[in-house]
Amino acid sequence: MKIMDFRSDTVTKPSEEMRRIMASAEVGDDIYGDDPSSNALSKYAAELTGKEAAIYTCSGTMGNLLAFLSAGRHGESLLAGKRSHIWNAEVGGFSAVAGLCPYPLNDDEGIPKVEDIAPANRADNNIHHPDTTILCLENTHNYTGGIAVAPKRFAEVAREGHRLGFHVHLDGARIFNASVYHGVDVKVFTEEVDSVQFCLSKGLGAPMGSMLCGSHEFIEKAKKARKRIGGAQRQVGIAAAAGLFALKNNIGRLSEDHDNAKLLCELLIKGGVHVEEVPNMTNMIFFPMLEDYPSDESFVSGCKERGLLLNALSPRRIRLVTHLDVNREDVERAAGIILEVISQ
Ligand SMILES: Cc1ncc(COP(=O)(O)O)c(C=O)c1O
């Protein structure tokens, strides 16, 4: 039985071609700055995002953390959405490691409202307040349903952050899903922010790694921070070559993942499932577990027995993610399995 893995777009495996490129990658010691494949990837990522420089990081979590370590200082305040990934799924690194004091914003629409930014700013010379120095945005926005925040809305919020003097960081783990969805160059988003982290290991299909992009000065600081937290690597070109291949070959095809997610959504709705319909949906589908269904676990294991892997992301909320290792046929089969398990 073929196992179809819809738990996340992180489950993609490197293709044969990607593996060949990895095997023949030119490598050197990246800490000495002489790994040609890592350097080529950084140069390409910086150009793609319109930034002066970039560095390779082990993961998206590390890329975000390096941004906070480089742009903030212990005791300062970070503004971030309550439903953001950094808040909910990065083990509190921004405060545990970077020493930042978080201030929550409502991001139910995938991004905070412009009018909520200034009142959250505590850089107001009040002796009781930590200075607010960083605003973190996320696009696409995972926990609200993979919403691709539209360019205009994104720019308004980022510009408000700049008006208030903040460093604006974008957790752009899936920023290419957003640019492909809206049919715009990724720079439309990245040029509005001071730094951006994006993942190579999600829909783009590389086995590991993320990029952090920003000014020369910022990236020099991030390099030191990366070394300090033990994230600098030696012959990293083997992995970087896969990242470069992913960036050059796998961005355009993200629209197929969006089409597949749309089809899955339609099939489930047709079968009576109350899928969370969000605006600008990309490659994720969320639906609440039926109230009379015994438990999330029994639902997940019922699907697994039939060859479908999916995630109960939070209690009574199921998530499926489309990616380059699942096709239209898988989507049709997945919908059938879900409807069958639900009906039992
Ligand atoms: C929006 C977002 N940001 C950051 C990350 C962290 O990436 P990683 O798992 O590579 O640390 C994820 C992972 O799913 C994510 O969805």
The ligand as an SDF file (V2000), in Angstrom:
LIG
                    3D

 16 16  0  0  0  0  0  0  0  0999 V2000
    5.9250   29.5640    9.4140 C   0  0  0  0  0  0  0  0  0  0  0  0
    7.0750   28.7400    9.8710 C   0  0  0  0  0  0  0  0  0  0  0  0
    8.1800   29.3440   10.3030 N   0  0  0  0  0  0  0  0  0  0  0  0
    9.2540   28.6570   10.7100 C   0  0  0  0  0  0  0  0  0  0  0  0
    9.2530   27.2830   10.6990 C   0  0  0  0  0  0  0  0  0  0  0  0
   10.4480   26.5390   11.2370 C   0  0  0  0  0  0  0  0  0  0  0  0
   11.1410   25.8200   10.2850 O   0  0  0  0  0  0  0  0  0  0  0  0
   12.0510   24.5710   10.7370 P   0  0  0  0  0  0  0  0  0  0  0  0
   11.1280   23.4320   10.9760 O   0  0  0  0  0  0  0  0  0  0  0  0
   12.9700   24.3840    9.5590 O   0  0  0  0  0  0  0  0  0  0  0  0
   12.7930   24.9780   11.9490 O   0  0  0  0  0  0  0  0  0  0  0  0
    8.1180   26.5930   10.2550 C   0  0  0  0  0  0  0  0  0  0  0  0
    8.0910   25.1160   10.2440 C   0  0  0  0  0  0  0  0  0  0  0  0
    7.1260   24.4870    9.9340 O   0  0  0  0  0  0  0  0  0  0  0  0
    6.9950   27.3470    9.8370 C   0  0  0  0  0  0  0  0  0  0  0  0
    5.8600   26.7360    9.4280 O   0  0  0  0  0  0  0  0  0  0  0  0
  1  2  1  0
  2  3  1  0
  2 15  2  0
  3  4  2  0
  4  5  1  0
  5  6  1  0
  5 12  2  0
  6  7  1  0
  7  8  1  0
  8  9  2  0
  8 10  1  0
  8 11  1  0
 12 13  1  0
 12 15  1  0
 13 14  2  0
 15 16  1  0
M  END
$$$$
